[in-house]
């Protein structure tokens, strides 16, 4: 799975990436190059996503960084990055990755893709 997100995770200033299912379950998480198990997080991602109302994509800017959130067919993609990362490059990389995620889902579901 990390190979699929390689281009995004290797960008200068990107801190990590989280892929969530529609119900908020973590399917993949890599923060600062460290990959975690999908069951690790205690955060209620679904509550956070629901509190943002419905969105297709969102760029949240903070004092020392930003988060890019994108709704995808099977859930949500969240990318944590520094303030100077090109959001246009992030969006382009997501556009390239999304068809590959759709293929994986159609070819046997996320369970086989993530070996859950």
C-alpha positions as CSV (number, residue, x, y, z in Angstrom):
1,X,0.0,0.0,0.0
2,X,2.9,2.3,0.8
3,X,4.0,2.0,-2.8
4,X,0.7,3.4,-4.0
5,X,1.2,6.6,-1.9
6,X,5.0,6.7,-2.5
7,X,5.0,10.0,-4.6
8,X,2.9,11.9,-2.0
9,X,4.8,10.6,1.0
10,X,8.2,11.5,-0.6
11,X,7.3,15.1,-1.3
12,X,9.3,17.6,0.7
13,X,7.2,18.9,3.6
14,X,4.6,16.1,3.6
15,X,4.2,14.7,7.2
16,X,1.9,11.8,6.5
17,X,-1.3,10.4,5.0
18,X,-4.3,8.6,6.3
19,X,-6.8,6.7,4.2
20,X,-10.2,6.2,5.9
21,X,-13.2,4.0,4.9
22,X,-16.6,5.7,4.6
23,X,-17.4,4.8,8.3
24,X,-14.1,6.3,9.5
25,X,-12.0,3.1,9.9
26,X,-8.3,3.6,9.2
27,X,-7.4,1.6,6.2
28,X,-3.8,2.9,5.9
29,X,-1.8,5.4,7.9
30,X,1.8,6.6,7.5
31,X,3.0,9.6,9.5
32,X,6.5,10.9,9.1
33,X,7.5,7.8,7.3
34,X,6.3,5.4,10.0
35,X,3.6,3.0,9.0
36,X,1.1,2.0,11.7
37,X,-1.4,-0.8,11.9
38,X,-5.0,0.1,10.9
39,X,-6.3,-0.5,14.4
40,X,-3.9,1.9,16.2
41,X,-5.7,5.2,16.3
42,X,-8.1,6.1,19.1
43,X,-9.3,9.2,17.3
44,X,-12.9,9.1,16.1
45,X,-12.2,10.1,12.5
46,X,-15.8,9.7,11.5
47,X,-16.9,12.3,14.1
48,X,-14.2,14.7,12.7
49,X,-15.3,14.2,9.1
50,X,-19.0,14.5,10.0
51,X,-18.3,17.8,11.9
52,X,-16.9,19.3,8.7
53,X,-20.2,18.7,6.9
54,X,-20.2,17.3,3.4
55,X,-17.3,18.2,1.2
56,X,-15.4,17.0,-1.9
57,X,-12.1,18.5,-1.0
58,X,-10.8,20.8,1.7
59,X,-7.5,22.6,2.5
60,X,-7.2,23.4,6.1
61,X,-4.5,25.9,6.9
62,X,-3.0,26.2,10.4
63,X,-0.2,28.4,11.8
64,X,2.5,25.7,11.3
65,X,1.0,23.5,8.6
66,X,-2.0,22.4,6.7
67,X,-4.2,19.3,6.0
68,X,-5.6,18.4,2.7
69,X,-8.8,16.3,2.9
70,X,-10.4,14.7,-0.1
71,X,-13.5,12.6,-0.3
72,X,-13.0,9.6,-2.5
73,X,-15.4,6.9,-3.7
74,X,-14.5,4.5,-0.9
75,X,-14.0,7.0,2.0
76,X,-11.5,9.9,2.7
77,X,-7.9,10.7,2.1
78,X,-6.2,13.1,4.6
79,X,-2.7,14.4,4.0
80,X,-0.7,16.3,6.6
81,X,1.9,18.7,5.4
82,X,4.0,21.8,6.0
83,X,2.7,25.3,5.1
84,X,4.9,25.6,1.9
85,X,3.9,22.3,0.1
86,X,2.3,22.8,-3.3
87,X,-1.4,21.9,-2.9
88,X,-1.6,21.7,-6.7
89,X,1.0,18.9,-6.7
90,X,-0.9,17.1,-3.9
91,X,-4.1,17.4,-5.9
92,X,-2.4,16.1,-9.1
93,X,-0.9,13.2,-7.2
94,X,-4.3,12.3,-5.8
95,X,-5.9,12.5,-9.3
96,X,-3.3,10.0,-10.4
97,X,-3.8,7.6,-7.4
98,X,-7.6,7.6,-7.3
99,X,-8.1,5.4,-10.4
100,X,-5.7,2.9,-8.9
101,X,-7.7,2.8,-5.7
102,X,-10.9,2.2,-7.6
103,X,-9.3,-0.7,-9.5
104,X,-8.1,-2.3,-6.2
105,X,-11.6,-2.0,-4.7
106,X,-13.3,-3.4,-7.8
107,X,-10.8,-6.3,-8.0
108,X,-11.6,-7.9,-4.7
109,X,-12.5,-5.3,-2.2
110,X,-10.5,-3.5,0.4
111,X,-10.2,-6.6,2.6
112,X,-8.0,-8.4,0.1
113,X,-6.2,-5.2,-0.9
114,X,-5.2,-4.4,2.7
115,X,-5.0,-8.0,3.8
116,X,-7.5,-7.4,6.6
